[in-house]
Amino acid sequence: MKRTIFTTAWVAAAFSLSFGATEAQLPDPGMTIDSRTALVITDPQNDFLSPEGVTWGVVGQSVTENNTVQNLETLLQTAKSVGMEVFVSPHYYYPTDHGWQFEGALEALMHKIGMFDRAGPTDLHGFVGSGADWLARYKPYIEDGETIVTSPHKVFGPEQNDLALQLRKRGIDRVILAGMSGNLCVESHMRELLEMGFEVAVVTDATASAILPGLDGNAAAQTNFRFIANATWTTAEAVEKMGAY
């Protein structure tokens, strides 16, 4: 019995030391930007990014500290200036979506507060300036007739919209990813795109997440971005790389 305990303790200690060394040397694969690279923005909408948005009370601190609003505009402006294709994956809820019979925690909250609500898939009544509309300062970039706006995602990831199809049809296999919110839609998009064979670089200060008592979505997102993505860049780093492409 003592021998077993000793052996187990020794193995655990050795593993801990080994893992510690590995963790300290976590690889940084990086990602090359070329003509097959696109900028993908999730949910650049008022309900997330405007002080009048329904989530500002929980995301406002993170948005402000990360300078998210300006950083997203900088990415959009840079992509347009270098001729990089831009895709937007929005989040909309229609009246029929409120008939769902079961929801996760955040789904239930989003439906309760009317987040991203629209009159219908073909009805724009009350849309302009609403929480589901683009932040006004992004409209010149998104509504220029060139940005590809996908069908909406409904929970967090792009599994149910046409983002992957639109990317593939345009020969894109590398994605610079940013938007809202970090530990939900951005992380879910990152995970699904990677699973589908895309390379993904996440711009870590061009996103933000909810912060609640005992729950820091931004810290969770930043940890997972580093563990999972091909690359993690600041906006300044992304702009430098985009400008050189």
RODOKOL-572060 format. One record per residue (C-alpha): x, y negated, z; residue number from 1; residue in three letters. Coordinates in Angstrom, 1 decimal, padded with zeros to 4 digits, always signed. Each point is the difference from the previous one (the first is absolute). Layout:
% RODOKOL-572060
<rec><X>X</X><Y>Y</Y><Z>Z</Z><seq>NUM</seq><type>ALA</type></rec>
...
% end
This chain:
% RODOKOL-572060
<rec><X>+000.0</X><Y>+000.0</Y><Z>+000.0</Z><seq>1</seq><type>MET</type></rec>
<rec><X>+002.8</X><Y>-002.4</Y><Z>+001.0</Z><seq>2</seq><type>LYS</type></rec>
<rec><X>+001.9</X><Y>+000.9</Y><Z>-003.2</Z><seq>3</seq><type>ARG</type></rec>
<rec><X>-003.2</X><Y>-000.8</Y><Z>-002.1</Z><seq>4</seq><type>THR</type></rec>
<rec><X>-000.5</X><Y>-003.4</Y><Z>+001.7</Z><seq>5</seq><type>ILE</type></rec>
<rec><X>+003.7</X><Y>-000.8</Y><Z>-000.4</Z><seq>6</seq><type>PHE</type></rec>
<rec><X>+000.0</X><Y>+000.9</Y><Z>-003.7</Z><seq>7</seq><type>THR</type></rec>
<rec><X>-003.2</X><Y>-001.9</Y><Z>-000.7</Z><seq>8</seq><type>THR</type></rec>
<rec><X>+001.4</X><Y>-003.1</Y><Z>+001.8</Z><seq>9</seq><type>ALA</type></rec>
<rec><X>+003.2</X><Y>+000.2</Y><Z>-002.0</Z><seq>10</seq><type>TRP</type></rec>
<rec><X>-001.8</X><Y>+000.3</Y><Z>-003.3</Z><seq>11</seq><type>VAL</type></rec>
<rec><X>-002.3</X><Y>-002.9</Y><Z>+000.9</Z><seq>12</seq><type>ALA</type></rec>
<rec><X>+003.0</X><Y>-002.2</Y><Z>+000.9</Z><seq>13</seq><type>ALA</type></rec>
<rec><X>+001.9</X><Y>+001.0</Y><Z>-003.2</Z><seq>14</seq><type>ALA</type></rec>
<rec><X>-003.1</X><Y>-000.7</Y><Z>-002.1</Z><seq>15</seq><type>PHE</type></rec>
<rec><X>-000.5</X><Y>-003.4</Y><Z>+001.7</Z><seq>16</seq><type>SER</type></rec>
<rec><X>+003.6</X><Y>-001.0</Y><Z>-000.7</Z><seq>17</seq><type>LEU</type></rec>
<rec><X>-000.2</X><Y>+001.2</Y><Z>-003.6</Z><seq>18</seq><type>SER</type></rec>
<rec><X>-003.3</X><Y>-001.7</Y><Z>-000.6</Z><seq>19</seq><type>PHE</type></rec>
<rec><X>+001.3</X><Y>-003.2</Y><Z>+001.6</Z><seq>20</seq><type>GLY</type></rec>
<rec><X>+002.9</X><Y>-000.1</Y><Z>-002.4</Z><seq>21</seq><type>ALA</type></rec>
<rec><X>-002.3</X><Y>+000.7</Y><Z>-002.9</Z><seq>22</seq><type>THR</type></rec>
<rec><X>-002.5</X><Y>-002.7</Y><Z>+001.1</Z><seq>23</seq><type>GLU</type></rec>
<rec><X>+002.9</X><Y>-002.5</Y><Z>+000.2</Z><seq>24</seq><type>ALA</type></rec>
<rec><X>+000.8</X><Y>+000.8</Y><Z>-003.6</Z><seq>25</seq><type>GLN</type></rec>
<rec><X>-003.5</X><Y>+000.1</Y><Z>-001.4</Z><seq>26</seq><type>LEU</type></rec>
<rec><X>+000.5</X><Y>-000.1</Y><Z>-003.8</Z><seq>27</seq><type>PRO</type></rec>
<rec><X>-000.9</X><Y>-003.0</Y><Z>-002.0</Z><seq>28</seq><type>ASP</type></rec>
<rec><X>-000.6</X><Y>+001.4</Y><Z>-003.5</Z><seq>29</seq><type>PRO</type></rec>
<rec><X>-000.8</X><Y>-003.4</Y><Z>-001.5</Z><seq>30</seq><type>GLY</type></rec>
<rec><X>-001.9</X><Y>-000.7</Y><Z>-003.2</Z><seq>31</seq><type>MET</type></rec>
<rec><X>+001.1</X><Y>-001.4</Y><Z>-003.3</Z><seq>32</seq><type>THR</type></rec>
<rec><X>-002.3</X><Y>-002.6</Y><Z>-001.6</Z><seq>33</seq><type>ILE</type></rec>
<rec><X>-000.4</X><Y>+000.4</Y><Z>-003.8</Z><seq>34</seq><type>ASP</type></rec>
<rec><X>-002.7</X><Y>-000.3</Y><Z>-002.7</Z><seq>35</seq><type>SER</type></rec>
<rec><X>-001.9</X><Y>+002.9</Y><Z>+001.6</Z><seq>36</seq><type>ARG</type></rec>
<rec><X>-000.4</X><Y>-002.0</Y><Z>+003.3</Z><seq>37</seq><type>THR</type></rec>
<rec><X>-003.2</X><Y>-001.8</Y><Z>+001.0</Z><seq>38</seq><type>ALA</type></rec>
<rec><X>-001.1</X><Y>-002.1</Y><Z>+003.0</Z><seq>39</seq><type>LEU</type></rec>
<rec><X>-003.0</X><Y>+001.4</Y><Z>+001.8</Z><seq>40</seq><type>VAL</type></rec>
<rec><X>-002.0</X><Y>-002.1</Y><Z>+002.5</Z><seq>41</seq><type>ILE</type></rec>
<rec><X>-002.6</X><Y>+001.5</Y><Z>+002.3</Z><seq>42</seq><type>THR</type></rec>
<rec><X>-003.0</X><Y>-002.1</Y><Z>+001.3</Z><seq>43</seq><type>ASP</type></rec>
<rec><X>+001.2</X><Y>-003.6</Y><Z>-000.6</Z><seq>44</seq><type>PRO</type></rec>
<rec><X>-003.4</X><Y>-001.1</Y><Z>+001.3</Z><seq>45</seq><type>GLN</type></rec>
<rec><X>-001.4</X><Y>-002.7</Y><Z>+002.3</Z><seq>46</seq><type>ASN</type></rec>
<rec><X>-001.2</X><Y>+002.5</Y><Z>+002.7</Z><seq>47</seq><type>ASP</type></rec>
<rec><X>+003.6</X><Y>+000.9</Y><Z>+000.6</Z><seq>48</seq><type>PHE</type></rec>
<rec><X>+002.0</X><Y>-003.2</Y><Z>-000.8</Z><seq>49</seq><type>LEU</type></rec>
<rec><X>-002.2</X><Y>-003.0</Y><Z>+000.7</Z><seq>50</seq><type>SER</type></rec>
<rec><X>-000.5</X><Y>-001.4</Y><Z>+003.5</Z><seq>51</seq><type>PRO</type></rec>
<rec><X>-003.7</X><Y>+000.2</Y><Z>-000.9</Z><seq>52</seq><type>GLU</type></rec>
<rec><X>+000.2</X><Y>+003.7</Y><Z>-000.8</Z><seq>53</seq><type>GLY</type></rec>
<rec><X>-001.8</X><Y>+002.5</Y><Z>+002.3</Z><seq>54</seq><type>VAL</type></rec>
<rec><X>+003.3</X><Y>+001.7</Y><Z>+001.1</Z><seq>55</seq><type>THR</type></rec>
<rec><X>+002.0</X><Y>-003.1</Y><Z>+000.7</Z><seq>56</seq><type>TRP</type></rec>
<rec><X>-000.4</X><Y>+000.4</Y><Z>+003.7</Z><seq>57</seq><type>GLY</type></rec>
<rec><X>+002.0</X><Y>+003.3</Y><Z>-000.1</Z><seq>58</seq><type>VAL</type></rec>
<rec><X>+002.3</X><Y>-000.5</Y><Z>-003.0</Z><seq>59</seq><type>VAL</type></rec>
<rec><X>+000.7</X><Y>-003.7</Y><Z>+000.2</Z><seq>60</seq><type>GLY</type></rec>
<rec><X>+003.0</X><Y>+000.3</Y><Z>+002.3</Z><seq>61</seq><type>GLN</type></rec>
<rec><X>+001.7</X><Y>+002.6</Y><Z>-002.2</Z><seq>62</seq><type>SER</type></rec>
<rec><X>-000.9</X><Y>-002.0</Y><Z>-003.2</Z><seq>63</seq><type>VAL</type></rec>
<rec><X>+001.5</X><Y>-003.2</Y><Z>+001.5</Z><seq>64</seq><type>THR</type></rec>
<rec><X>+003.1</X><Y>+001.6</Y><Z>+001.4</Z><seq>65</seq><type>GLU</type></rec>
<rec><X>+000.8</X><Y>+001.8</Y><Z>-003.2</Z><seq>66</seq><type>ASN</type></rec>
<rec><X>-000.8</X><Y>-003.0</Y><Z>-002.2</Z><seq>67</seq><type>ASN</type></rec>
<rec><X>-002.1</X><Y>+002.4</Y><Z>-002.0</Z><seq>68</seq><type>THR</type></rec>
<rec><X>-002.1</X><Y>-002.5</Y><Z>-001.9</Z><seq>69</seq><type>VAL</type></rec>
<rec><X>+003.0</X><Y>-001.8</Y><Z>-001.4</Z><seq>70</seq><type>GLN</type></rec>
<rec><X>+002.0</X><Y>+003.1</Y><Z>-000.6</Z><seq>71</seq><type>ASN</type></rec>
<rec><X>-002.8</X><Y>+001.6</Y><Z>-002.1</Z><seq>72</seq><type>LEU</type></rec>
<rec><X>-000.2</X><Y>-003.1</Y><Z>-002.1</Z><seq>73</seq><type>GLU</type></rec>
<rec><X>+003.8</X><Y>+000.0</Y><Z>-000.4</Z><seq>74</seq><type>THR</type></rec>
<rec><X>-000.2</X><Y>+003.6</Y><Z>-001.3</Z><seq>75</seq><type>LEU</type></rec>
<rec><X>-002.8</X><Y>-000.8</Y><Z>-002.4</Z><seq>76</seq><type>LEU</type></rec>
<rec><X>+001.7</X><Y>-003.1</Y><Z>-001.3</Z><seq>77</seq><type>GLN</type></rec>
<rec><X>+003.3</X><Y>+001.9</Y><Z>-000.5</Z><seq>78</seq><type>THR</type></rec>
<rec><X>-001.6</X><Y>+002.9</Y><Z>-001.7</Z><seq>79</seq><type>ALA</type></rec>
<rec><X>-001.8</X><Y>-002.3</Y><Z>-002.5</Z><seq>80</seq><type>LYS</type></rec>
<rec><X>+003.2</X><Y>-002.0</Y><Z>-000.6</Z><seq>81</seq><type>SER</type></rec>
<rec><X>+002.0</X><Y>+003.1</Y><Z>-001.0</Z><seq>82</seq><type>VAL</type></rec>
<rec><X>-002.8</X><Y>+001.7</Y><Z>-002.0</Z><seq>83</seq><type>GLY</type></rec>
<rec><X>-000.6</X><Y>+002.8</Y><Z>+002.5</Z><seq>84</seq><type>MET</type></rec>
<rec><X>-003.4</X><Y>+001.6</Y><Z>-000.1</Z><seq>85</seq><type>GLU</type></rec>
<rec><X>-002.2</X><Y>-000.6</Y><Z>+003.0</Z><seq>86</seq><type>VAL</type></rec>
<rec><X>-002.8</X><Y>+002.2</Y><Z>+001.4</Z><seq>87</seq><type>PHE</type></rec>
<rec><X>-002.5</X><Y>-000.7</Y><Z>+002.7</Z><seq>88</seq><type>VAL</type></rec>
<rec><X>-001.8</X><Y>+002.7</Y><Z>+001.9</Z><seq>89</seq><type>SER</type></rec>
<rec><X>-003.0</X><Y>-001.7</Y><Z>+001.7</Z><seq>90</seq><type>PRO</type></rec>
<rec><X>-002.3</X><Y>+001.1</Y><Z>+002.8</Z><seq>91</seq><type>HIS</type></rec>
<rec><X>-003.8</X><Y>-000.5</Y><Z>-000.6</Z><seq>92</seq><type>TYR</type></rec>
<rec><X>-003.1</X><Y>+001.3</Y><Z>+001.8</Z><seq>93</seq><type>TYR</type></rec>
<rec><X>-003.4</X><Y>-000.1</Y><Z>-001.7</Z><seq>94</seq><type>TYR</type></rec>
<rec><X>-003.3</X><Y>+000.4</Y><Z>+001.8</Z><seq>95</seq><type>PRO</type></rec>
<rec><X>-000.2</X><Y>+003.7</Y><Z>-000.8</Z><seq>96</seq><type>THR</type></rec>
<rec><X>+003.3</X><Y>+000.5</Y><Z>+001.8</Z><seq>97</seq><type>ASP</type></rec>
<rec><X>-001.7</X><Y>-000.9</Y><Z>+003.2</Z><seq>98</seq><type>HIS</type></rec>
<rec><X>-002.0</X><Y>+003.2</Y><Z>-000.3</Z><seq>99</seq><type>GLY</type></rec>
<rec><X>+003.0</X><Y>+002.2</Y><Z>+000.9</Z><seq>100</seq><type>TRP</type></rec>
<rec><X>-000.9</X><Y>+002.5</Y><Z>+002.6</Z><seq>101</seq><type>GLN</type></rec>
<rec><X>+003.5</X><Y>+000.3</Y><Z>+001.7</Z><seq>102</seq><type>PHE</type></rec>
<rec><X>+003.0</X><Y>-002.3</Y><Z>+000.2</Z><seq>103</seq><type>GLU</type></rec>
<rec><X>+003.4</X><Y>-000.3</Y><Z>+001.6</Z><seq>104</seq><type>GLY</type></rec>
<rec><X>+000.7</X><Y>-002.6</Y><Z>+002.7</Z><seq>105</seq><type>ALA</type></rec>
<rec><X>+001.1</X><Y>-002.8</Y><Z>-002.4</Z><seq>106</seq><type>LEU</type></rec>
<rec><X>-002.6</X><Y>+000.9</Y><Z>-002.6</Z><seq>107</seq><type>GLU</type></rec>
<rec><X>-002.8</X><Y>-000.4</Y><Z>+002.6</Z><seq>108</seq><type>ALA</type></rec>
<rec><X>+001.5</X><Y>-003.3</Y><Z>+001.0</Z><seq>109</seq><type>LEU</type></rec>
<rec><X>+000.3</X><Y>-001.3</Y><Z>-003.5</Z><seq>110</seq><type>MET</type></rec>
<rec><X>-003.6</X><Y>+000.8</Y><Z>-000.8</Z><seq>111</seq><type>HIS</type></rec>
<rec><X>-001.2</X><Y>-001.5</Y><Z>+003.3</Z><seq>112</seq><type>LYS</type></rec>
<rec><X>+001.6</X><Y>-003.4</Y><Z>-000.6</Z><seq>113</seq><type>ILE</type></rec>
<rec><X>-000.9</X><Y>-000.1</Y><Z>-003.7</Z><seq>114</seq><type>GLY</type></rec>
<rec><X>+003.6</X><Y>+000.1</Y><Z>-001.2</Z><seq>115</seq><type>MET</type></rec>
<rec><X>+000.5</X><Y>-000.1</Y><Z>-003.8</Z><seq>116</seq><type>PHE</type></rec>
<rec><X>-003.8</X><Y>+000.0</Y><Z>-000.5</Z><seq>117</seq><type>ASP</type></rec>
<rec><X>-001.3</X><Y>-000.7</Y><Z>-003.5</Z><seq>118</seq><type>ARG</type></rec>
<rec><X>-003.6</X><Y>-000.1</Y><Z>-001.4</Z><seq>119</seq><type>ALA</type></rec>
<rec><X>+000.7</X><Y>+002.9</Y><Z>-002.3</Z><seq>120</seq><type>GLY</type></rec>
<rec><X>+002.5</X><Y>+001.4</Y><Z>-002.6</Z><seq>121</seq><type>PRO</type></rec>
<rec><X>-001.5</X><Y>-002.2</Y><Z>-002.8</Z><seq>122</seq><type>THR</type></rec>
<rec><X>-001.4</X><Y>-002.8</Y><Z>+002.2</Z><seq>123</seq><type>ASP</type></rec>
<rec><X>+002.3</X><Y>-003.0</Y><Z>+000.8</Z><seq>124</seq><type>LEU</type></rec>
<rec><X>-002.7</X><Y>-001.9</Y><Z>+001.9</Z><seq>125</seq><type>HIS</type></rec>
<rec><X>+001.8</X><Y>-001.6</Y><Z>+003.0</Z><seq>126</seq><type>GLY</type></rec>
<rec><X>+003.3</X><Y>+001.4</Y><Z>-000.9</Z><seq>127</seq><type>PHE</type></rec>
<rec><X>+002.0</X><Y>-003.1</Y><Z>-000.7</Z><seq>128</seq><type>VAL</type></rec>
<rec><X>+001.7</X><Y>-001.2</Y><Z>+003.2</Z><seq>129</seq><type>GLY</type></rec>
<rec><X>-001.3</X><Y>+003.0</Y><Z>+002.0</Z><seq>130</seq><type>SER</type></rec>
<rec><X>+002.1</X><Y>+002.3</Y><Z>+002.1</Z><seq>131</seq><type>GLY</type></rec>
<rec><X>+000.3</X><Y>+002.4</Y><Z>-002.9</Z><seq>132</seq><type>ALA</type></rec>
<rec><X>+001.3</X><Y>-002.7</Y><Z>-002.4</Z><seq>133</seq><type>ASP</type></rec>
<rec><X>+003.7</X><Y>-000.6</Y><Z>-000.7</Z><seq>134</seq><type>TRP</type></rec>
<rec><X>+001.8</X><Y>-002.5</Y><Z>+002.2</Z><seq>135</seq><type>LEU</type></rec>
<rec><X>-000.4</X><Y>-003.2</Y><Z>-002.1</Z><seq>136</seq><type>ALA</type></rec>
<rec><X>+003.8</X><Y>-000.6</Y><Z>-000.4</Z><seq>137</seq><type>ARG</type></rec>
<rec><X>+000.4</X><Y>+003.4</Y><Z>-001.7</Z><seq>138</seq><type>TYR</type></rec>
<rec><X>-002.8</X><Y>-000.5</Y><Z>-002.6</Z><seq>139</seq><type>LYS</type></rec>
<rec><X>+002.3</X><Y>-001.5</Y><Z>-002.7</Z><seq>140</seq><type>PRO</type></rec>
<rec><X>+002.2</X><Y>+003.1</Y><Z>+000.1</Z><seq>141</seq><type>TYR</type></rec>
<rec><X>-002.8</X><Y>+002.6</Y><Z>+000.2</Z><seq>142</seq><type>ILE</type></rec>
<rec><X>-002.5</X><Y>-001.6</Y><Z>-002.3</Z><seq>143</seq><type>GLU</type></rec>
<rec><X>+002.5</X><Y>-000.8</Y><Z>-002.8</Z><seq>144</seq><type>ASP</type></rec>
<rec><X>-001.4</X><Y>+002.7</Y><Z>-002.3</Z><seq>145</seq><type>GLY</type></rec>
<rec><X>+003.1</X><Y>+002.1</Y><Z>+000.3</Z><seq>146</seq><type>GLU</type></rec>
<rec><X>-000.1</X><Y>+001.4</Y><Z>+003.6</Z><seq>147</seq><type>THR</type></rec>
<rec><X>-001.6</X><Y>+003.4</Y><Z>+000.1</Z><seq>148</seq><type>ILE</type></rec>
<rec><X>-002.7</X><Y>+000.2</Y><Z>+002.7</Z><seq>149</seq><type>VAL</type></rec>
<rec><X>-000.9</X><Y>+003.6</Y><Z>+000.8</Z><seq>150</seq><type>THR</type></rec>
<rec><X>-003.3</X><Y>+001.4</Y><Z>+001.1</Z><seq>151</seq><type>SER</type></rec>
<rec><X>-000.4</X><Y>-000.4</Y><Z>+003.8</Z><seq>152</seq><type>PRO</type></rec>
<rec><X>+001.4</X><Y>+002.4</Y><Z>+002.5</Z><seq>153</seq><type>HIS</type></rec>
<rec><X>-002.5</X><Y>+000.9</Y><Z>+002.7</Z><seq>154</seq><type>LYS</type></rec>
<rec><X>+001.8</X><Y>+001.2</Y><Z>+003.0</Z><seq>155</seq><type>VAL</type></rec>
<rec><X>+003.8</X><Y>-000.7</Y><Z>+000.0</Z><seq>156</seq><type>PHE</type></rec>
<rec><X>+001.8</X><Y>+001.8</Y><Z>-002.8</Z><seq>157</seq><type>GLY</type></rec>
<rec><X>-000.3</X><Y>-000.1</Y><Z>-003.8</Z><seq>158</seq><type>PRO</type></rec>
<rec><X>-001.2</X><Y>+003.6</Y><Z>-000.3</Z><seq>159</seq><type>GLU</type></rec>
<rec><X>-003.5</X><Y>-001.1</Y><Z>-001.0</Z><seq>160</seq><type>GLN</type></rec>
<rec><X>+000.9</X><Y>-002.9</Y><Z>-002.3</Z><seq>161</seq><type>ASN</type></rec>
<rec><X>+001.8</X><Y>-000.2</Y><Z>-003.3</Z><seq>162</seq><type>ASP</type></rec>
<rec><X>+003.3</X><Y>-001.5</Y><Z>+001.1</Z><seq>163</seq><type>LEU</type></rec>
<rec><X>+002.1</X><Y>+003.0</Y><Z>-000.9</Z><seq>164</seq><type>ALA</type></rec>
<rec><X>-001.7</X><Y>+000.3</Y><Z>-003.4</Z><seq>165</seq><type>LEU</type></rec>
<rec><X>+000.6</X><Y>-003.6</Y><Z>-000.8</Z><seq>166</seq><type>GLN</type></rec>
<rec><X>+003.6</X><Y>+000.2</Y><Z>+001.0</Z><seq>167</seq><type>LEU</type></rec>
<rec><X>+000.6</X><Y>+003.2</Y><Z>-002.0</Z><seq>168</seq><type>ARG</type></rec>
<rec><X>-001.7</X><Y>-001.4</Y><Z>-003.1</Z><seq>169</seq><type>LYS</type></rec>
<rec><X>+002.4</X><Y>-002.9</Y><Z>+000.0</Z><seq>170</seq><type>ARG</type></rec>
<rec><X>+003.1</X><Y>+002.2</Y><Z>+000.5</Z><seq>171</seq><type>GLY</type></rec>
<rec><X>+000.6</X><Y>-001.1</Y><Z>+003.6</Z><seq>172</seq><type>ILE</type></rec>
<rec><X>+001.8</X><Y>+002.4</Y><Z>+002.3</Z><seq>173</seq><type>ASP</type></rec>
<rec><X>+001.5</X><Y>-002.4</Y><Z>+002.5</Z><seq>174</seq><type>ARG</type></rec>
<rec><X>-002.0</X><Y>-002.3</Y><Z>+002.3</Z><seq>175</seq><type>VAL</type></rec>
<rec><X>+000.8</X><Y>-003.0</Y><Z>+002.2</Z><seq>176</seq><type>ILE</type></rec>
<rec><X>-002.8</X><Y>+000.2</Y><Z>+002.6</Z><seq>177</seq><type>LEU</type></rec>
<rec><X>-001.3</X><Y>-002.8</Y><Z>+002.2</Z><seq>178</seq><type>ALA</type></rec>
<rec><X>-003.3</X><Y>-001.3</Y><Z>+001.3</Z><seq>179</seq><type>GLY</type></rec>
<rec><X>-002.4</X><Y>+000.7</Y><Z>+002.8</Z><seq>180</seq><type>MET</type></rec>
<rec><X>-000.2</X><Y>+001.6</Y><Z>+002.4</Z><seq>181</seq><type>SER</type></rec>
<rec><X>+003.3</X><Y>+001.7</Y><Z>+000.8</Z><seq>182</seq><type>GLY</type></rec>
<rec><X>-000.9</X><Y>+003.1</Y><Z>+002.1</Z><seq>183</seq><type>ASN</type></rec>
<rec><X>-003.2</X><Y>+000.6</Y><Z>-002.0</Z><seq>184</seq><type>LEU</type></rec>
<rec><X>-000.3</X><Y>-000.8</Y><Z>-003.7</Z><seq>185</seq><type>CYS</type></rec>
<rec><X>+003.6</X><Y>-000.7</Y><Z>-000.7</Z><seq>186</seq><type>VAL</type></rec>
<rec><X>+001.3</X><Y>+003.1</Y><Z>+001.8</Z><seq>187</seq><type>GLU</type></rec>
<rec><X>-002.7</X><Y>+002.1</Y><Z>-001.6</Z><seq>188</seq><type>SER</type></rec>
<rec><X>+000.8</X><Y>-001.2</Y><Z>-003.4</Z><seq>189</seq><type>HIS</type></rec>
<rec><X>+003.7</X><Y>+000.6</Y><Z>+000.6</Z><seq>190</seq><type>MET</type></rec>
<rec><X>-000.6</X><Y>+003.6</Y><Z>+001.1</Z><seq>191</seq><type>ARG</type></rec>
<rec><X>-002.4</X><Y>+000.9</Y><Z>-002.9</Z><seq>192</seq><type>GLU</type></rec>
<rec><X>+002.2</X><Y>-001.6</Y><Z>-002.7</Z><seq>193</seq><type>LEU</type></rec>
<rec><X>+003.1</X><Y>+001.8</Y><Z>+001.3</Z><seq>194</seq><type>LEU</type></rec>
<rec><X>-002.0</X><Y>+003.3</Y><Z>+000.0</Z><seq>195</seq><type>GLU</type></rec>
<rec><X>-000.9</X><Y>-000.7</Y><Z>-003.6</Z><seq>196</seq><type>MET</type></rec>
<rec><X>+003.6</X><Y>-000.4</Y><Z>-001.1</Z><seq>197</seq><type>GLY</type></rec>
<rec><X>+000.4</X><Y>-003.7</Y><Z>+000.0</Z><seq>198</seq><type>PHE</type></rec>
<rec><X>+003.0</X><Y>-001.8</Y><Z>+001.6</Z><seq>199</seq><type>GLU</type></rec>
<rec><X>-001.1</X><Y>-002.6</Y><Z>+002.6</Z><seq>200</seq><type>VAL</type></rec>
<rec><X>+001.8</X><Y>-002.9</Y><Z>+001.5</Z><seq>201</seq><type>ALA</type></rec>
<rec><X>-002.0</X><Y>-001.8</Y><Z>+002.8</Z><seq>202</seq><type>VAL</type></rec>
<rec><X>+000.5</X><Y>-003.7</Y><Z>+000.6</Z><seq>203</seq><type>VAL</type></rec>
<rec><X>-000.2</X><Y>+000.0</Y><Z>+003.8</Z><seq>204</seq><type>THR</type></rec>
<rec><X>-000.7</X><Y>-003.7</Y><Z>+000.6</Z><seq>205</seq><type>ASP</type></rec>
<rec><X>-002.6</X><Y>-000.3</Y><Z>-002.7</Z><seq>206</seq><type>ALA</type></rec>
<rec><X>-002.5</X><Y>+002.0</Y><Z>+002.1</Z><seq>207</seq><type>THR</type></rec>
<rec><X>-001.5</X><Y>-000.2</Y><Z>+003.5</Z><seq>208</seq><type>ALA</type></rec>
<rec><X>-002.1</X><Y>+002.1</Y><Z>+002.3</Z><seq>209</seq><type>SER</type></rec>
<rec><X>-002.5</X><Y>-000.2</Y><Z>+002.8</Z><seq>210</seq><type>ALA</type></rec>
<rec><X>+001.4</X><Y>-000.4</Y><Z>+003.5</Z><seq>211</seq><type>ILE</type></rec>
<rec><X>-002.2</X><Y>+001.0</Y><Z>+002.9</Z><seq>212</seq><type>LEU</type></rec>
<rec><X>+000.7</X><Y>+000.7</Y><Z>+003.7</Z><seq>213</seq><type>PRO</type></rec>
<rec><X>+002.3</X><Y>+003.0</Y><Z>+000.1</Z><seq>214</seq><type>GLY</type></rec>
<rec><X>-000.2</X><Y>+000.4</Y><Z>-003.8</Z><seq>215</seq><type>LEU</type></rec>
<rec><X>+002.5</X><Y>-001.7</Y><Z>-002.3</Z><seq>216</seq><type>ASP</type></rec>
<rec><X>-000.9</X><Y>+000.9</Y><Z>-003.6</Z><seq>217</seq><type>GLY</type></rec>
<rec><X>+002.9</X><Y>-002.1</Y><Z>-001.4</Z><seq>218</seq><type>ASN</type></rec>
<rec><X>+002.6</X><Y>+001.9</Y><Z>+002.0</Z><seq>219</seq><type>ALA</type></rec>
<rec><X>-001.5</X><Y>+003.3</Y><Z>-001.1</Z><seq>220</seq><type>ALA</type></rec>
<rec><X>+000.0</X><Y>-001.0</Y><Z>-003.6</Z><seq>221</seq><type>ALA</type></rec>
<rec><X>+003.6</X><Y>-001.2</Y><Z>+000.0</Z><seq>222</seq><type>GLN</type></rec>
<rec><X>+001.2</X><Y>+003.2</Y><Z>+001.5</Z><seq>223</seq><type>THR</type></rec>
<rec><X>-001.8</X><Y>+002.2</Y><Z>-002.5</Z><seq>224</seq><type>ASN</type></rec>
<rec><X>+001.1</X><Y>-002.2</Y><Z>-003.0</Z><seq>225</seq><type>PHE</type></rec>
<rec><X>+003.6</X><Y>+000.7</Y><Z>+001.0</Z><seq>226</seq><type>ARG</type></rec>
<rec><X>-000.5</X><Y>+003.7</Y><Z>+000.5</Z><seq>227</seq><type>PHE</type></rec>
<rec><X>-002.0</X><Y>+000.6</Y><Z>-003.2</Z><seq>228</seq><type>ILE</type></rec>
<rec><X>+000.6</X><Y>-002.5</Y><Z>-002.8</Z><seq>229</seq><type>ALA</type></rec>
<rec><X>+002.8</X><Y>+000.1</Y><Z>-002.5</Z><seq>230</seq><type>ASN</type></rec>
<rec><X>+001.0</X><Y>-003.5</Y><Z>+001.1</Z><seq>231</seq><type>ALA</type></rec>
<rec><X>-001.1</X><Y>-002.7</Y><Z>+002.4</Z><seq>232</seq><type>THR</type></rec>
<rec><X>+000.8</X><Y>-003.6</Y><Z>-001.0</Z><seq>233</seq><type>TRP</type></rec>
<rec><X>-000.7</X><Y>-003.4</Y><Z>+001.4</Z><seq>234</seq><type>THR</type></rec>
<rec><X>-001.7</X><Y>-002.5</Y><Z>-002.4</Z><seq>235</seq><type>THR</type></rec>
<rec><X>+003.4</X><Y>-001.7</Y><Z>-000.5</Z><seq>236</seq><type>ALA</type></rec>
<rec><X>+001.6</X><Y>+003.3</Y><Z>-000.9</Z><seq>237</seq><type>GLU</type></rec>
<rec><X>-002.8</X><Y>+001.0</Y><Z>-002.3</Z><seq>238</seq><type>ALA</type></rec>
<rec><X>+000.0</X><Y>-003.4</Y><Z>-001.8</Z><seq>239</seq><type>VAL</type></rec>
<rec><X>+003.8</X><Y>+000.3</Y><Z>-000.5</Z><seq>240</seq><type>GLU</type></rec>
<rec><X>-000.4</X><Y>+003.5</Y><Z>-001.5</Z><seq>241</seq><type>LYS</type></rec>
<rec><X>-002.9</X><Y>-001.1</Y><Z>-002.2</Z><seq>242</seq><type>MET</type></rec>
<rec><X>+001.8</X><Y>-003.0</Y><Z>-001.3</Z><seq>243</seq><type>GLY</type></rec>
<rec><X>+002.9</X><Y>+002.2</Y><Z>-001.1</Z><seq>244</seq><type>ALA</type></rec>
<rec><X>-002.2</X><Y>+002.4</Y><Z>-001.9</Z><seq>245</seq><type>TYR</type></rec>
% end
